[in-house]
Amino acid sequence: MDIHQKYNFSFPTAIRFGVGVIKELPAYLKSQDIVKPLLVTDPTVAGLSFFKEITDELRKEGFSVEVFSDVQKNPVKSDVLKGKAVYADGARDAIVGIGGGVALDVARAVALSINHHRDLFDYDDLIGGDKYITEPIPLLVTVPTTAGTGSEVGRSAIISEDQTRKKRILFSPSLMAKMVFADPQLTMDLPPFVTAATGMDALTHNMEAYLAKNWHPLCSGIAMEGIHLISESIVKATIEPDLESRSKMLMASIMGAVAFQKGLGIVHSLAHPLSTLLDTHHGLANAINLPYGMEFNYQGFESHFDHMAYAMGIPSAAGEKVFHHLFELNRKLGLPTTLSEIGVEDKHIDTLADLAIADFCHPNNPKPVGRNDFRNLYIKALA
């Protein structure tokens, strides 16, 4: 990867990738006849210097800019409705999502809500709600600032219910951003914890996509390269970041999101309940559970693990060492390796298992998972 070059990709949507491409945002919006964009972000990003530079440049170029950042770290329906009201009250004409998975999910859900006026969760894909997504959305542009979820190239938004924190999935190909500006420079100021947790999220996406039971060799190949890119760059990107390591992580994050259209698996079903019950950062929840979930999946899929071991640089491509390698990777990154370190207690186990078995990801796991399996894995990860 040449960090001095800028690249165009069209998979699965138009992507402008490279250091400095964010400077092209005003010209792109003008080419689309946009005048009053709504910038959707989160409270942290809204306070960073690069975000101020983006808004200042847009205003300098004559745009009327409104910023919406009133979102929670695990977004809920009321966040989306507040964003919709800001869009309508200001007569906005486009949405630019800038941030990590939270901001980009909220931006996509707000875009859905503008011309679709049923209750937001009527559009839940898990109950067939995608059939109601019939109208065009406003122009949606996404700008990732983390290398984790890959939401910038996604077609879905995960939004929770305000009271129960149950996760709902809003999905339609029409919800994909029309343009992505993926600028590694915007990730350079991320603190080590965020870099590590979001990076492990991206690794989880690629590994689970590779193992998912659906046959999709295109996604499997993308996932394997994503695993390779993360494995050679995540430690440096976290501890001694430079543009090369950050570029590889950002590309691998995009690749993971493309690959997981094949499916995810047990690790995400272990992680989602932690966000629901304890408001745990999604990437951190995946990082902790990844070694345990991979160990569960190993038997019967040894050749898959050998291939992943090769991509990860494990000597002799020894697949049986993958989960041990993941524990060590978490330690190198300064991330916890047990659930007790993030406040999980024995009293939480049964509720977590109930939530996990009801989750929408594990049906694509390469082997079946029962409630007792989830319970045992939580107990194992607690120690």
Disulfide bonds with the S-S distance in Angstrom:
none
